[in-house]
Amino acid sequence: MLTVINAGADKPLAERIKADLQKVGYTVQEAVSERREDMLIAVISPAGSSDAGVQAALIQALDSGQHIIPVIASPTALPKLIDHLAALDFSQGYHFAALKGRIEALSTAEAGRPMTVLTPRTREKNRNIGYWLAALALVWFILGVILVGVFGIQAPQEEYNTLATQVGATVNAYVERNLPHTTQEAANFPATVQAAPTAQRPLLIATATARAAEIDGQ
């Protein structure tokens, strides 16, 4: 189903569009629905761009995920909510065939879904979701503090120590494998450091430096 919206000054053009749509078999309803499959034709002019009723209808259609076809009644910029859409310019003449072709193209599966627009209603919904998530995070934080501070609940120390030991052994094995053990390996050590992952280079250099200091101190 289709809906045609307009400001009062654009009523003649809007009524002509409605009549021609009905002649070719389209159902034209008076108000914007919440059905995604419906479509909105917005007659836009300087008066229409600032009309509260037109703005409200655009927001309703956008929030419902409907395709919108802007029709320019007289030269003007599109409202910000739909300025990403390609308009049909009827300011220099009436082109119903072009409008009918756009409706047919947007009615196919290949047309896809309209681009999501952050309308005031969507922004408010996103803010409310953000507030709920923040409140939930705060509740979990307070609960965690109570569990640790009052009831002494902590991660199992034995499991933590085992995991830490495994990680330490893995790191030590990697470092030991890349440390210089001969004069030739010492000469090639700078190249070995460069070949190592960036995050591991400081550990490799620090370990080699400490090992060298121990040897010099003996």
N, C-alpha and C positions, 0 to 999 in steps of 0.2 A: 504494500500500500504506500501511497505517496502523501506527503503533506507539503503545502505551499505556504510560506510565511512572507509577510511583507509589512511595511509601515503603511499608514493611511494614505500617504501621497502616491504610493506605488500600487494601489488597489486595482486600477484599470488593467495594468499589465498582468498582475497576479490572477485576476479573474479570467483573462483571456487564456492564460496558460492552463488554468484549471479546466476550462471548458474544452480546450483542445485535447488535454490528457484524457478526459472522460470520453471524448468522441472516438479515441483509438483504443478504448477498453480499459484504461487504468482507473482504479478506485482512488479517489482523492478524499482524505479525511480532514477534519477541521483542526484537530490538535495533534501535536507530536506525541507518538506513543513511546513505549519503552521496549518495543520489539526490535531486535537487531536487524531483522530482514527488511524492515521498512526503510524509506528513503525520504530525505528532506530536500526540497527545492527552496532556496532562500533568495528572494528578490531583494537586491541590495542597491541602495542609492545613498546619497549623503544623509537623508532622513532615516533610512533603514539602518545604517551603520550605528546610529546613536539611539535607535528605538529600543526601549526596555523590553518590549514584547518580543522583538526579533532576537535580542541577546538571550533572553530566557529560553526561547525555542532552540537556538543554536546549542546552548549548554545542555538542554535535555537530549537533543539528538546525539551530541558528542558523548555524553555519559552513557547513552544506550548503545553506542557502537554503530551508529547508522552512517551510511554514506550521505554526504551533503553536496549538492550541486549549487554553487553560487551563480546567480543570473544578475548581471549588471544592468540596472534600469537606466541609470544615468552615471556619467563618469565619477568614480570615487574609489578610494582604496578599500580593500576588503577589511572587515573587522579582524582584529588581531587573532581571535580564536580560529579563524579559518583562512588566514592569509597564506597558508601553505598549499591551498587548493587552487586548481586551474578554473577560472571563471569563464562563463559564456557571456559574451558582450552583446547585449540587446539594446545598447544605447543608441546605435545607429540604424537599427532595424530589427524586425522580429524574425527569429530563425528557429522555428519549432522543430524542424528536422534535426538540427544540431542537438537540441535538448533531448529529443526522443532517442537519438543515437547514443548520447551520454548515459541516459537511463538504462538502455539495453546493455551497454558495455559494463556498467557497474552492477548489473543484475546477474552476471555470469560468475561461475566459480573462479575463473581466472582473475577476477578483479581483486580478490583477496579482501582482507579487512582494512578498514580505515586506520590511518595513523592515530595513535593515542595522543590526546591533547590534555594538558593539565588544566582542567577547568576549575573554578572555585570549589565546586563540590568534591572533585578529586583531590585537590590540595587539602581540604578539610579532612577527608577520609584518611589521607596519608599521615596528616598530623596526629589524628586520633590513634592510628596504629602505632606511630612512634611513641606517643605517650604511654600506651599500654605496654609496649616492649621495654621502655625505660623503667616503668613501675615494676614489671616482672623481674628485670635485672636487679633492681634495688632490693626486692623481696628476697631473691636468691642470695644476694650478697650478705644481707643481714642474717639470713638463715645460716649461711656458711660461717659467719663470725660467731654466732651463738653456738653452733655445733663444735667449732674448734676451741673457742674461748671458754665456754661453760662446761661442755660435755667431754672436751679433750679428744674429739674424734680426729684422727689424722690418717694419712696413708700408711699402710702396713710397712713398718720399718725394715723388716726382713726382706720383703719383696723389693723395696727400694734399694737396699744395699746390694742385693743380687744383681739387679739391673745396672746399678752404678758400676759394679765390679766388671760386668760383661762389657759395658761401654768403655771403661778404662782399659781393659785388656785389648780391645779392638784398636783403640787409639795407640796404645803402646806398641802393638805389633806392627802397625803401619809406620810409626815413627822409627822404630828399630830397623825395619827393613830398608829405610831410605837414608839412615845415618851412614856417614863414611866410616869404614872399618879398615881401609888400607890407604896408603899414600896416594894411590891413583884415584880412589874414590873421593878422597879429600880434595884432590885437584878438580874433580868433576862435580863437586858438591854444589857450586853456584848454578850449574845447569840442572841438577837434580831439583833444587828449590824452585827454579822457574817452571819446571815441568809439573810440579805438584799443584793441586787446586789452590786457588788464591786464599781461601779461608784457612787452609792448613799450613801455609808457609810460615806464619809467625811461630807456631808451635814447633815446627821442624827446626827453624833457625835457633830458637831459644834453647831447645834440647841439645842441639849440636854445640852451642856456645857453652852451656853448662857442663857438658861432657868434656869439652876441651879444657875448661877451667879446672876440673877435677884432676885431669891428667897432668896439667902443668903444676898443680899444687902437690902432687905426690913426690 
